[in-house]
Amino acid sequence: MFWNYPLFILVIALYAAATQAAAPEKVSSCNACHAAENQLASKAPSLAGQQQQYLKKQLLQFQSAERGAVAEDSMGQVMAAMAKPLSAEDIDQLSTYFSALPLAVPAAPQIDAALLDKGRRIYIGSCGACHGNKAQGNLELKAPALQLLSRDYLSLQLQHFQTGVRGNSATDKPGRQMAMMSRTLTEADRQAVVAYIGAGLP
């Protein structure tokens, strides 16, 4: 049989792209909260450029009620409802789609130098070993990139880890580690480290 090799390669590439592409309606549902222009109103985190494995894990945790099952986590409850009907293929496709998007790092605000210095010291001592020197994340340690998350979202998640809203599942080792680490921070410490991450880690 005669094969047109370049055409064959093109067909395979197109098929692979099609199988990895998330369904437009599902992406649209996610973007209703997670698109850059909607995040301020929805208080949802940016997903663009986040680790595929991390995004997949969070969707599975919302689906299994490891996240979003606590009354104090209203945003998590919304996510749990959104994740529940997703198939395994949907989760793979959505996590792949959003991880492949360009990073959308929030603009760095002007912050008091003393607060930044305090946040820098806390981040280096408590966060950087897992999340990276520039908050870029560490795939091997299953630590997500923090650099693309808003200050409000980071502060809320740290509060959730501190109060047991998040990170209390026996099967969520990274979450339990975060819960333990977050409980070493005072309210002032939390504000400082969030300010430092949000300032772009100078």
Buried (B, 14 or more C-beta within 10 A) or exposed (E): EEEEEEEEEEEEEEEEEEEEEBEEEBBEBBBEBBBEEEBEEEBBBBBBBBBBEBBBBBBBBBBBBBBBBBEEBEBBBBBBEBBEEBEEEBBBBBBBBBBEEEEBBBEEEEBEEEBBEBBBBBBBEBBBEBBBEEBBBBEEEBBBBBBBBBBBBBBBBBBBBBBEBBBBBEEBEBBBBBBEBBEEBEEEBBBBBBBBBBBBBE
